[in-house]
């Protein structure tokens, strides 16, 4: 029900003019199906709209009303002429029911494929009540710009009313647009958008939203996989000048601050690092950042195995495309060392037939603290574990370079030649360590006797030997290193066996075996010595094995 007030003189048609009376007084008012009047006092006429259907709403600030002569409105004494005055434009309102308010605005990237404002991102508006969904279920870009004012979200965007209370805007092409600032940007409904409550009975909403929340995607940035301390020259064992800290990331990064971050840049990237008076960075590649300590004075040495580093959002470290979130990852604890002048065992490789083990040291090694002399067999200790295998013992027979030549001192790789009693079956293990205070660096730093090759499993030397067959293992030997030839043969029953070594001229060198051998698997070894127990000269030799009436010949090469 709507009231229309006018102020006049005396009240024609009595205190309650009818619709007909009012149309006579003002001309056809066309206010609806039913409306009536009431003289509140002699100067005030109130028109009540009982049924507005079919009527035309007067326009505020525009519509005026003109008294008709037929209405016979005069002053209270009825002494004035009949008024035909025209009113000023109508003011007031048809009610103050406010339209829906915006309760939230949320940014989102549905696929989280990046963390940037981009194509496919959405902005969701939630209203305080169901709306009239202006512009229908799918507002166009032009419609949205009418509703909110020029939104400037990109080249192309459109809306969808997912329900009467929720409008989702999707960025089809964000090029040229301005990303709304999360936590800052607000949106104001425009009167031209005509957004009202679902019934359309409220005022047009011109509400301003709260600041946009949410995100443009949660694609995580690179993580720190390792942090390693190092002293490239191993000149000492303490944190100091020229030491480095290397950060390795899980993927290529955007290398914030360029290829050579300054100390200030690094403190922005990680927070105050407090590494000393001067330090700087270098991206050796997009995945690796190396910090070099130029002057460690006043700095705090990171604690190996304990100190971690946390990337700061202000450092803006992202993936190489720059599409991830700025990472705030915390590293694992720093490892490595601040220099290790003492020799360390960094590797050990066992030959396939167990004849030797190549041990690699972190630096050149010597037999004396003076930095001279080649290491000796006695400079090492060997621990053997049989573990139920066939090998009975293992010993070190000699040391050489990897090419077999004599050590001179200053080598980083030592070939340790082994002698094994019995045939390993692949379960036996050996472990070699430096003897106490026996192996030195050039700067007199002694290798700790806790350095180790680790337990190394001997390779199985078992071979399948069929009955009546002779198999030779190690047909190239160096007697000077305790190496030997192993001959295996299997008998189905006891038989006479004779095994003799001949030189290339056919002269017998040594009779290895002459007896009745038992049934089963048998093994005979030749250590490269003649019948007088002396080492034979290098060259080619033949081993002849006679089993009953069968004869087997095997070729052997003896080397120095």
C-alpha positions as CSV (number, residue, x, y, z in Angstrom):
1,X,0.0,0.0,0.0
2,X,1.5,3.3,-1.0
3,X,0.6,6.8,0.2
4,X,0.8,10.0,-1.9
5,X,0.6,13.3,0.0
6,X,-0.4,16.7,-1.4
7,X,-1.1,20.0,0.6
8,X,-4.1,22.1,-0.4
9,X,-6.8,24.5,0.9
10,X,-10.3,23.2,1.7
11,X,-11.2,19.6,1.0
12,X,-13.5,19.0,-2.0
13,X,-15.4,15.8,-2.2
14,X,-15.4,15.5,1.6
15,X,-12.9,13.9,4.0
16,X,-12.4,10.7,1.9
17,X,-12.4,11.3,-1.9
18,X,-12.9,8.2,-4.0
19,X,-10.8,7.2,-7.0
20,X,-13.3,8.9,-9.2
21,X,-13.1,12.0,-7.1
22,X,-9.3,12.0,-7.3
23,X,-9.3,11.5,-11.1
24,X,-11.8,14.5,-11.2
25,X,-9.6,16.6,-9.0
26,X,-6.3,15.8,-10.8
27,X,-7.3,14.4,-14.1
28,X,-6.8,10.6,-14.7
29,X,-4.0,9.8,-12.3
30,X,-3.5,6.2,-13.5
31,X,-2.1,5.1,-10.2
32,X,-3.5,1.6,-10.3
33,X,-6.7,-0.4,-10.0
34,X,-7.7,1.1,-6.7
35,X,-6.7,4.2,-4.8
36,X,-8.5,6.5,-2.4
37,X,-7.9,9.8,-0.6
38,X,-8.1,11.2,2.9
39,X,-8.0,14.8,4.0
40,X,-5.6,14.6,7.0
41,X,-6.4,18.2,7.6
42,X,-7.8,21.1,5.5
43,X,-4.4,21.6,3.9
44,X,-3.3,18.0,3.5
45,X,-4.6,15.3,1.1
46,X,-3.2,11.8,1.4
47,X,-3.8,9.4,-1.5
48,X,-3.5,5.7,-0.6
49,X,-2.7,3.2,-3.4
50,X,-4.8,0.2,-2.5
51,X,-4.0,-1.8,-5.7
52,X,-1.2,-0.6,-7.8
53,X,-1.7,-3.1,-10.6
54,X,-2.1,-1.6,-14.0
55,X,-0.9,1.8,-12.7
56,X,2.1,3.9,-13.6
57,X,4.4,4.8,-10.8
58,X,5.1,8.6,-10.7
59,X,8.7,9.4,-11.3
60,X,10.6,11.0,-8.5
61,X,11.9,14.4,-9.3
62,X,9.9,14.5,-12.6
63,X,6.2,13.7,-12.3
64,X,3.9,16.7,-11.4
65,X,0.2,16.9,-10.8
66,X,-2.2,19.6,-12.1
67,X,-5.5,20.5,-10.4
68,X,-8.5,20.4,-12.7
69,X,-11.3,23.0,-12.7
70,X,-13.8,20.2,-12.4
71,X,-12.3,19.4,-9.0
72,X,-13.5,22.8,-7.7
73,X,-10.7,23.2,-5.1
74,X,-10.8,26.7,-3.5
75,X,-9.6,28.3,-0.3
76,X,-11.3,27.4,3.0
77,X,-13.7,30.3,2.7
78,X,-14.6,29.3,-0.9
79,X,-14.0,32.8,-1.9
80,X,-11.0,32.2,-4.2
81,X,-11.2,31.2,-7.8
82,X,-11.0,27.4,-8.5
83,X,-7.3,26.3,-8.4
84,X,-5.7,24.8,-11.5
85,X,-2.2,24.9,-10.0
86,X,0.5,22.5,-11.0
87,X,2.5,20.9,-8.2
88,X,6.3,20.7,-8.0
89,X,7.9,17.4,-9.0
90,X,7.1,14.6,-6.6
91,X,9.7,13.7,-4.0
92,X,10.1,11.1,-1.3
93,X,10.3,7.3,-1.9
94,X,8.2,4.2,-2.4
95,X,9.8,2.6,0.6
96,X,13.4,2.2,1.9
97,X,13.8,-1.6,1.7
98,X,17.5,-2.0,0.9
99,X,18.7,-4.3,-1.8
100,X,21.1,-7.3,-1.2
101,X,24.5,-6.6,0.2
102,X,27.7,-8.3,-1.0
103,X,28.9,-10.5,1.9
104,X,32.0,-11.9,0.3
105,X,34.2,-11.7,-2.8
106,X,36.6,-14.7,-3.3
107,X,39.3,-15.2,-5.9
108,X,40.1,-18.8,-7.0
109,X,42.1,-20.8,-9.6
110,X,40.1,-24.0,-10.0
111,X,42.9,-26.1,-11.3
112,X,45.7,-24.5,-9.2
113,X,48.0,-24.8,-12.2
114,X,49.7,-21.6,-11.2
115,X,49.6,-18.8,-8.6
116,X,49.0,-15.9,-10.9
117,X,46.0,-14.0,-12.0
118,X,45.3,-15.7,-15.4
119,X,42.9,-17.3,-17.7
120,X,40.4,-19.6,-16.0
121,X,40.6,-17.8,-12.7
122,X,37.3,-16.9,-11.1
123,X,35.9,-14.2,-8.8
124,X,32.8,-15.3,-6.7
125,X,30.4,-12.8,-5.3
126,X,28.1,-14.0,-2.5
127,X,25.1,-11.8,-1.6
128,X,23.2,-11.5,1.7
129,X,20.0,-12.8,0.1
130,X,18.6,-14.2,-3.2
131,X,18.7,-11.5,-5.9
132,X,16.8,-10.8,-9.1
133,X,19.8,-12.1,-11.1
134,X,20.0,-9.0,-13.3
135,X,20.9,-9.7,-17.0
136,X,19.8,-13.3,-16.7
137,X,21.7,-16.5,-15.8
138,X,24.8,-15.6,-17.8
139,X,25.8,-11.9,-17.7
140,X,28.1,-10.8,-20.5
141,X,31.3,-8.7,-20.0
142,X,29.2,-5.6,-20.9
143,X,26.5,-6.6,-18.4
144,X,29.1,-7.0,-15.6
145,X,30.7,-3.7,-16.4
146,X,27.2,-2.1,-16.1
147,X,26.6,-3.9,-12.8
148,X,30.0,-3.0,-11.2
149,X,31.3,-0.2,-13.3
150,X,34.3,-0.9,-15.6
151,X,35.9,-3.9,-14.0
152,X,39.0,-4.0,-16.2
153,X,39.6,-7.7,-15.6
154,X,41.0,-8.4,-19.0
155,X,40.1,-8.8,-22.7
156,X,37.3,-11.3,-22.0
157,X,35.3,-12.3,-18.9
158,X,31.7,-13.4,-18.3
159,X,29.5,-14.3,-15.4
160,X,27.2,-17.1,-14.3
161,X,24.6,-17.0,-11.6
162,X,25.3,-20.4,-9.9
163,X,22.3,-19.6,-7.8
164,X,20.2,-16.5,-7.0
165,X,22.7,-15.6,-4.2
166,X,26.0,-16.3,-6.0
167,X,27.6,-14.8,-9.1
168,X,30.8,-16.3,-10.5
169,X,32.9,-14.3,-12.9
170,X,35.3,-16.3,-15.0
171,X,38.4,-14.8,-16.8
172,X,38.4,-16.1,-20.3
173,X,41.3,-13.9,-21.4
174,X,43.0,-11.9,-18.7
175,X,45.4,-10.1,-21.1
176,X,45.4,-6.4,-20.6
177,X,43.5,-6.7,-17.3
178,X,44.4,-5.5,-13.8
179,X,44.5,-8.3,-11.2
180,X,42.4,-7.3,-8.2
181,X,44.7,-6.9,-5.2
182,X,43.9,-9.6,-2.6
183,X,43.0,-8.1,0.7
184,X,42.6,-4.6,-0.9
185,X,40.3,-4.4,-4.0
186,X,36.6,-3.8,-3.4
187,X,33.7,-3.7,-5.9
188,X,30.7,-1.4,-5.8
189,X,27.3,-2.2,-7.4
190,X,26.0,0.5,-9.8
191,X,22.4,1.6,-9.8
192,X,22.4,1.0,-13.6
193,X,22.9,-2.7,-12.8
194,X,19.4,-2.8,-11.2
195,X,20.4,-5.6,-8.7
196,X,17.5,-6.0,-6.2
197,X,16.1,-8.7,-4.0
198,X,14.6,-11.8,-5.7
199,X,11.1,-10.3,-5.6
200,X,12.3,-7.1,-7.1
201,X,10.7,-5.1,-4.3
202,X,13.9,-3.7,-2.8
203,X,15.9,-0.6,-3.7
204,X,18.5,-1.1,-6.3
205,X,21.7,-2.2,-4.4
206,X,24.7,0.1,-4.6
207,X,26.6,-1.8,-1.9
208,X,30.4,-1.9,-1.8
209,X,31.9,-5.3,-1.1
210,X,34.5,-6.3,1.5
211,X,38.0,-6.6,0.1
212,X,38.5,-9.6,-2.2
213,X,39.9,-12.7,-0.4
214,X,41.1,-16.1,-1.7
215,X,44.0,-16.7,-4.1
216,X,44.8,-16.9,-7.8
217,X,46.1,-20.5,-7.3
218,X,48.1,-22.4,-4.7
219,X,50.7,-23.9,-7.0
220,X,53.7,-24.4,-4.6
221,X,57.1,-23.0,-5.4
222,X,60.4,-24.9,-5.3
223,X,61.6,-26.5,-2.1
224,X,65.2,-26.7,-0.8
225,X,66.4,-30.3,-1.1
226,X,69.8,-29.9,0.4
227,X,72.2,-27.4,2.0
228,X,75.9,-28.2,2.0
229,X,78.8,-26.5,3.7
230,X,82.3,-26.7,2.0
231,X,85.8,-25.4,2.2
232,X,87.0,-25.8,-1.4
233,X,90.7,-25.8,-0.5
234,X,90.2,-27.8,2.8
235,X,92.8,-25.5,4.2
236,X,91.3,-25.8,7.7
237,X,88.5,-27.3,9.5
238,X,86.6,-24.3,10.8
239,X,84.1,-21.8,9.5
240,X,86.0,-19.0,7.8
241,X,86.7,-16.9,4.7
242,X,86.1,-18.5,1.3
243,X,83.9,-21.3,2.8
244,X,80.7,-21.9,0.8
245,X,77.1,-22.9,1.5
246,X,75.3,-24.5,-1.5
247,X,71.5,-24.6,-1.7
248,X,70.0,-27.1,-4.2
249,X,66.3,-26.7,-5.1
250,X,63.8,-29.3,-6.2
251,X,63.3,-27.6,-9.6
252,X,64.6,-24.7,-11.6
253,X,63.9,-21.3,-10.0
254,X,63.3,-17.8,-11.2
255,X,66.8,-16.9,-9.7
256,X,65.6,-13.9,-7.7
257,X,67.9,-10.9,-7.7
258,X,69.7,-12.1,-10.8
259,X,72.8,-14.3,-11.2
260,X,74.8,-12.7,-8.4
261,X,72.7,-11.8,-5.3
262,X,74.3,-9.4,-2.9
263,X,74.5,-9.8,0.8
264,X,71.4,-7.6,1.2
265,X,69.6,-9.7,-1.4
266,X,70.5,-12.9,0.4
267,X,69.2,-11.4,3.7
268,X,66.0,-10.6,2.0
269,X,65.8,-14.1,0.5
270,X,66.5,-16.0,3.8
271,X,66.1,-13.4,6.4
272,X,69.1,-12.0,8.3
273,X,71.7,-14.8,7.7
274,X,74.4,-13.4,10.0
275,X,77.2,-15.2,8.1
276,X,79.8,-12.5,8.6
277,X,80.8,-9.1,7.5
278,X,80.6,-9.9,3.8
279,X,79.1,-12.7,1.8
280,X,77.5,-13.0,-1.7
281,X,75.7,-15.4,-3.9
282,X,76.0,-17.0,-7.3
283,X,73.4,-19.0,-9.2
284,X,75.6,-21.7,-10.8
285,X,72.4,-22.8,-12.5
286,X,68.7,-22.2,-12.1
287,X,68.5,-24.9,-9.4
288,X,71.7,-24.2,-7.4
289,X,72.7,-21.2,-5.3
290,X,76.2,-21.0,-3.9
291,X,76.9,-18.5,-1.1
292,X,80.6,-17.6,-0.6
293,X,81.8,-16.1,2.7
294,X,84.2,-13.3,1.8
295,X,84.7,-12.2,5.4
296,X,83.4,-14.4,8.2
297,X,84.3,-11.8,10.9
298,X,81.4,-11.3,13.3
299,X,79.3,-14.0,11.8
300,X,77.8,-17.1,13.4
301,X,78.8,-20.4,11.8
302,X,75.8,-22.5,10.9
303,X,75.8,-25.6,13.0
304,X,76.3,-28.7,10.9
305,X,73.5,-31.2,11.2
306,X,71.3,-28.6,13.0
307,X,71.0,-25.1,11.3
308,X,68.1,-24.8,8.8
309,X,67.3,-21.9,6.5
310,X,63.8,-20.5,5.7
311,X,63.0,-18.7,2.5
312,X,61.1,-15.4,3.0
313,X,58.1,-14.4,0.9
314,X,59.8,-11.0,0.3
315,X,62.6,-13.0,-1.5
316,X,60.0,-13.9,-4.2
317,X,61.6,-17.2,-5.1
318,X,59.3,-19.0,-7.5
319,X,59.6,-21.7,-10.2
320,X,61.4,-20.7,-13.4
321,X,58.2,-19.6,-15.1
322,X,57.4,-17.4,-12.2
323,X,53.9,-19.0,-12.0
324,X,54.2,-20.6,-8.6
325,X,53.6,-19.1,-5.2
326,X,56.7,-17.4,-3.6
327,X,58.2,-20.2,-1.6
328,X,58.6,-20.0,2.2
329,X,60.1,-23.5,2.5
330,X,62.5,-24.4,5.3
331,X,65.6,-26.4,4.3
332,X,66.8,-29.6,5.8
333,X,69.7,-29.2,8.3
334,X,73.0,-28.1,6.7
335,X,75.5,-30.9,6.0
336,X,79.0,-31.0,4.7
337,X,82.0,-29.5,6.5
338,X,84.0,-26.3,6.9
339,X,87.1,-28.0,5.6
340,X,88.6,-31.4,6.1
341,X,92.4,-31.4,5.8
342,X,92.6,-35.0,7.0
343,X,92.4,-37.6,4.3
344,X,89.0,-39.3,4.2
345,X,88.0,-42.5,2.4
346,X,85.4,-41.4,-0.2
347,X,85.1,-44.6,-2.2
348,X,86.0,-48.3,-2.5
349,X,85.5,-50.5,-5.6
350,X,86.1,-54.3,-5.4
351,X,87.3,-56.1,-8.5
352,X,84.9,-58.7,-9.8
353,X,87.2,-61.6,-9.0
354,X,88.2,-60.1,-5.6
355,X,91.8,-59.7,-6.5
356,X,92.0,-56.1,-5.5
357,X,90.1,-53.2,-4.0
358,X,90.6,-49.6,-5.3
359,X,90.3,-47.2,-2.3
360,X,89.8,-43.5,-3.1
361,X,90.9,-40.8,-0.6
362,X,89.7,-37.2,-0.4
363,X,93.2,-36.0,-0.9
364,X,96.7,-37.2,-1.7
365,X,98.1,-39.6,1.0
366,X,101.6,-40.2,2.3
367,X,103.3,-42.6,4.7
368,X,104.7,-39.8,6.9
369,X,103.7,-36.5,8.5
370,X,106.4,-34.9,6.4
371,X,104.2,-35.4,3.3
372,X,106.6,-37.9,1.7
373,X,106.7,-41.6,1.2
374,X,104.3,-44.1,-0.3
375,X,101.7,-45.7,2.0
376,X,102.5,-49.4,3.0
377,X,100.5,-52.5,3.6
378,X,101.0,-52.0,7.3
379,X,99.3,-48.6,7.1
380,X,96.0,-50.4,6.7
381,X,93.9,-52.8,8.8
382,X,91.6,-55.4,7.3
383,X,88.7,-57.0,9.1
384,X,87.2,-60.2,7.6
385,X,83.9,-61.8,8.4
386,X,83.3,-65.3,7.1
387,X,79.5,-65.2,7.6
388,X,79.3,-68.9,7.0
389,X,81.1,-68.7,3.6
390,X,83.8,-70.9,2.2
391,X,86.6,-68.3,2.3
392,X,88.7,-68.9,5.3
393,X,90.8,-65.7,5.5
394,X,91.7,-62.5,3.6
395,X,94.9,-60.6,3.7
396,X,96.5,-57.6,2.0
397,X,99.5,-58.7,-0.1
398,X,100.6,-55.4,-1.7
399,X,99.7,-51.9,-2.7
400,X,100.0,-50.3,-6.2
401,X,98.6,-47.6,-8.4
402,X,95.6,-48.5,-10.5
403,X,97.9,-49.2,-13.5
404,X,99.8,-51.7,-11.4
405,X,102.9,-49.5,-11.0
406,X,104.6,-48.8,-7.7
407,X,103.3,-46.2,-5.3
408,X,105.5,-43.1,-5.0
409,X,103.4,-41.1,-2.4
410,X,100.8,-38.5,-3.1
411,X,98.2,-40.8,-4.7
412,X,94.5,-40.4,-4.1
413,X,93.5,-43.9,-5.3
414,X,95.3,-46.9,-3.8
415,X,94.9,-50.4,-5.3
416,X,94.9,-52.9,-2.4
417,X,95.7,-56.4,-3.6
418,X,94.1,-59.2,-1.7
419,X,94.9,-62.8,-1.0
420,X,91.9,-65.0,-0.2
421,X,92.1,-68.5,1.3
422,X,89.2,-70.5,0.0
423,X,86.6,-69.7,-2.5
424,X,84.1,-66.9,-1.6
425,X,80.5,-67.7,-2.1
426,X,79.2,-64.1,-1.9
427,X,78.4,-63.8,1.8
428,X,81.9,-63.1,3.2
429,X,82.7,-59.4,3.9
430,X,85.8,-57.3,4.4
431,X,86.3,-53.8,5.8
432,X,89.5,-51.8,5.4
433,X,90.5,-48.8,7.6
434,X,93.6,-46.7,8.0
435,X,95.9,-47.9,10.8
436,X,96.2,-45.5,13.7
437,X,98.4,-42.5,12.9
438,X,99.8,-44.1,9.7
439,X,98.4,-42.2,6.7
440,X,98.9,-38.5,6.3
441,X,98.0,-35.6,4.0
442,X,100.6,-33.3,2.5
443,X,99.9,-30.9,5.4
444,X,100.5,-33.5,8.1
445,X,96.8,-34.1,8.8
446,X,96.4,-37.7,9.8
447,X,93.6,-40.0,8.5
448,X,91.4,-41.1,11.4
449,X,91.3,-44.8,12.1
450,X,87.5,-44.5,12.0
451,X,87.6,-43.8,8.3
452,X,86.4,-47.0,6.5
453,X,85.6,-48.5,3.2
454,X,82.4,-49.9,4.9
455,X,81.7,-53.6,4.8
456,X,82.2,-54.9,1.3
457,X,80.8,-58.2,0.3
458,X,83.2,-60.5,-1.6
459,X,82.0,-61.5,-5.0
460,X,81.1,-65.2,-5.3
461,X,83.8,-67.2,-7.2
462,X,81.8,-70.4,-7.2
463,X,81.5,-71.9,-10.6
464,X,79.4,-74.8,-11.8
465,X,81.7,-77.6,-12.7
466,X,80.3,-80.7,-14.4
467,X,81.6,-84.2,-13.8
468,X,84.8,-84.7,-15.6
469,X,85.2,-81.0,-16.4
470,X,88.1,-78.8,-15.5
471,X,87.5,-75.1,-14.9
472,X,90.2,-72.5,-14.4
473,X,89.8,-69.2,-12.5
474,X,92.2,-66.4,-12.7
475,X,94.3,-67.3,-15.7
476,X,96.2,-64.0,-15.4
477,X,98.2,-63.7,-12.2
478,X,100.9,-61.6,-10.5
479,X,102.7,-63.8,-8.1
480,X,104.3,-60.7,-6.5
481,X,100.9,-59.7,-5.2
482,X,100.0,-63.2,-3.8
483,X,97.7,-63.9,-6.7
484,X,97.1,-67.5,-7.8
485,X,95.5,-69.7,-10.4
486,X,92.5,-71.8,-9.2
487,X,91.7,-75.1,-10.9
488,X,88.4,-76.8,-10.2
489,X,87.4,-80.3,-11.3
490,X,84.6,-82.6,-10.3
491,X,84.7,-86.4,-10.2
492,X,81.8,-88.8,-10.1
493,X,84.1,-91.2,-8.3
494,X,87.6,-91.3,-6.9
495,X,90.3,-91.2,-9.6
496,X,94.0,-90.7,-10.2
497,X,94.8,-87.0,-11.0
498,X,98.1,-85.4,-12.0
499,X,98.4,-81.7,-12.6
500,X,101.7,-80.2,-13.9
501,X,102.7,-76.7,-15.0
502,X,104.9,-76.3,-18.2
503,X,106.6,-73.3,-19.6
504,X,106.2,-72.3,-23.2
505,X,109.1,-74.5,-24.3
506,X,107.4,-77.6,-22.8
507,X,109.7,-77.9,-19.8
508,X,108.0,-78.9,-16.5
509,X,107.9,-76.1,-14.0
510,X,106.1,-77.6,-11.1
511,X,104.0,-80.7,-10.3
512,X,101.0,-79.3,-8.5
513,X,99.1,-82.5,-7.8
514,X,99.7,-86.3,-8.1
515,X,97.4,-88.5,-6.1
516,X,94.0,-90.2,-6.1
517,X,91.4,-87.4,-5.8
518,X,88.2,-88.0,-4.0
519,X,84.8,-87.9,-5.7
520,X,83.1,-84.5,-5.8
521,X,84.4,-81.0,-6.3
522,X,88.2,-80.5,-6.0
523,X,90.4,-77.3,-6.1
524,X,94.1,-77.0,-6.8
525,X,96.0,-73.6,-6.8
526,X,99.2,-72.4,-8.4
527,X,100.8,-69.3,-6.8
528,X,103.2,-68.7,-9.8
529,X,106.1,-70.5,-8.2
530,X,108.4,-73.2,-9.5
531,X,109.4,-76.5,-7.8
532,X,112.0,-74.6,-5.8
533,X,109.5,-72.2,-4.4
534,X,110.7,-69.2,-6.4
535,X,108.4,-66.9,-8.4
536,X,108.5,-67.7,-12.1
537,X,109.4,-65.2,-14.7
538,X,106.5,-63.5,-16.5
539,X,105.2,-65.1,-19.6
540,X,102.9,-67.9,-20.9
541,X,102.5,-71.2,-19.1
542,X,100.4,-74.3,-19.6
543,X,98.8,-76.4,-16.9
544,X,98.1,-79.9,-17.9
545,X,95.4,-81.8,-15.9
546,X,95.3,-85.6,-16.4
547,X,92.2,-87.4,-14.9
548,X,92.4,-91.1,-15.6
549,X,92.7,-91.3,-19.4
550,X,91.4,-87.7,-20.1
551,X,93.8,-84.8,-20.6
552,X,93.0,-81.1,-20.1
553,X,95.3,-78.1,-21.0
554,X,94.8,-74.6,-19.6
555,X,96.7,-71.5,-20.6
556,X,98.0,-69.1,-17.9
557,X,99.7,-65.6,-18.2
558,X,102.0,-64.6,-15.5
559,X,102.6,-60.8,-15.3
560,X,104.6,-58.4,-13.1
